Amino acid sequence: MSPLAARAHLLTNATADRYRQTLVDGVHRVATQIATTDRPFTGITPDHLGLEVAGVDLDQPLGDPLAVLDELQDVYLRDAVYFHHPRYLAHLNCPVVIPAVLGEAVLSAINSSMDTWDQSAGGTLIEWRLVDWTAERIGFGPAADGVFTSGGSQSNLQALLLAREEALAASALPRAEALPRLRILASAAGHFSVQKSAKLLGLAPDAVVSVTVDADRRMRPAALDRELARCRERGDIVMAVVATAGTTDFGSIDPLPAIADRCVTANVWLHVDAAYGCGLLVSATRRHLLDGIERADSVTVDFHKSFFQPVSSSALIARDGRTLRHATYHADYLNPARMVEQRVPNQVDKSLQTTRRFDALKLWMTLRIMGADAIGELFDDVVYRAAAAWDMLSEDPRFEVVTRSPLSTVVFRYLPTGPGRVHADAANLHARQALAASGAAVVAGTKVDGRHFLKFTLLNPETTVDDIATVLELIAGHAGGYVDRATAPLLACTA
Ligand SMILES: *Cc1c(COP(=O)(O)O)cnc(C)c1O
């Protein structure tokens, strides 16, 4: 095949047919791959796969998309981690809905950029509608506003930026004196992006105060009272309380109404991190678990976690849209201040990003093709399945469980009996690794009170109770085998 002229690769009015053919080839390849994948992972090591990737000469293009798709088989597709596989049970990754994948293909071909109206037109209006739709689901009033972001970490960062600015504006102290006194109260089970955000926002190293949790890993309101009082006594300024609606490990939902009461009394910004729990916004059976979220000042939602959307798709929604002005800077070349007067909608005025993907289109396609109830149904399914997994684990004497999640995680560990007990940590670490190396299943791990535990995060409605039972047997086999070897009399090893 002779090399094409460079311009033949550009997507233009002259190349629409090539675009169609190339994409169809790629879609065929991916469809075949997805249909025939029989395990979530091949278990390949970074060293091994590294050789394949390093073997590609980036200065020798192959020209032909089909040849490159063949090559891609070896460097990526064959060994990728497949979230659509029912025994992928590890992190907060979902199988994606087809309407959203269609949206993804459309948005990257048109390539709108959401910073300004003159780079997006209808894209901006569609994002607005979806921000309003989300705000309405949260229970915010017409003053709410928000913006799509790259993920929950960025949404949390932006929320805390707004909170910081509001706190500094309200403080009688000069900015430089107030800044090191700012504190964020977040539960011990909250997401680490809060700590990262505090660092990025120039807060003191000890700015994030951990509020203790109860046995169900929910923030204790009494502990929040104590920390609020302690900050007051020290002359510290609480700039935000971060409540989590769906902690990453336990799916626990902090008591939002009780926390909101305290934030009102203390006049503190309440941010609710619903990166995971946002799926409840469309649940027909469990929306009430989010009661009180409408009293937040800002909310993080990750559509790429519990709305079955491809990465990335997240949003920050603020109850009072005017607070988003804290992210506004005017550049003469892009969004001069006069445009605000002319009512030209420039989303960059509300965003930490400048050039920004039209991720909102994926949610639009999802709502227009399948509807919110269908998403809620999928999310309800995985919540049911997690409850079944919990029941199974809590009745199985080989395992120890922590707390029943209101969402779709299960944290547990293999618990050896007798003298093998001292090997519990190592046995669980081993089981997780051995499982991933075999490719039979992928599970996550976490620490609970200093001990190594395993974690299922169920986001695939196709995962059956049988899948879960199978994986538990595999885990018990790997962990039990490890304990047997570790406790075997020395004789047996040296014989
Ligand atoms: C995943 C998660 C985040 C971070 O979201 P990203 O989209 O991964 O940046 C924040 N908070 C919670 C509770 C999460 O589970």
The ligand as an SDF file (V2000), in Angstrom:
LIG
                    3D

 15 15  0  0  0  0  0  0  0  0999 V2000
  -13.5100    8.0700   42.4920 C   0  0  0  0  0  0  0  0  0  0  0  0
  -13.7880    9.0600   43.5320 C   0  0  0  0  0  0  0  0  0  0  0  0
  -13.2900   10.3630   43.4290 C   0  0  0  0  0  0  0  0  0  0  0  0
  -12.3420   10.7760   42.3290 C   0  0  0  0  0  0  0  0  0  0  0  0
  -12.9550   10.7630   41.1120 O   0  0  0  0  0  0  0  0  0  0  0  0
  -12.1210   10.6230   39.7500 P   0  0  0  0  0  0  0  0  0  0  0  0
  -13.1810   10.6930   38.7230 O   0  0  0  0  0  0  0  0  0  0  0  0
  -11.4190    9.3160   39.8230 O   0  0  0  0  0  0  0  0  0  0  0  0
  -11.1710   11.7650   39.7150 O   0  0  0  0  0  0  0  0  0  0  0  0
  -13.6540   11.2700   44.3860 C   0  0  0  0  0  0  0  0  0  0  0  0
  -14.4500   10.9080   45.4020 N   0  0  0  0  0  0  0  0  0  0  0  0
  -14.9260    9.6610   45.5580 C   0  0  0  0  0  0  0  0  0  0  0  0
  -15.8030    9.3370   46.7170 C   0  0  0  0  0  0  0  0  0  0  0  0
  -14.5970    8.6920   44.6170 C   0  0  0  0  0  0  0  0  0  0  0  0
  -15.0520    7.4380   44.7670 O   0  0  0  0  0  0  0  0  0  0  0  0
  1  2  1  0
  2  3  1  0
  2 14  2  0
  3  4  1  0
  3 10  2  0
  4  5  1  0
  5  6  1  0
  6  7  2  0
  6  8  1  0
  6  9  1  0
 10 11  1  0
 11 12  2  0
 12 13  1  0
 12 14  1  0
 14 15  1  0
M  END
$$$$
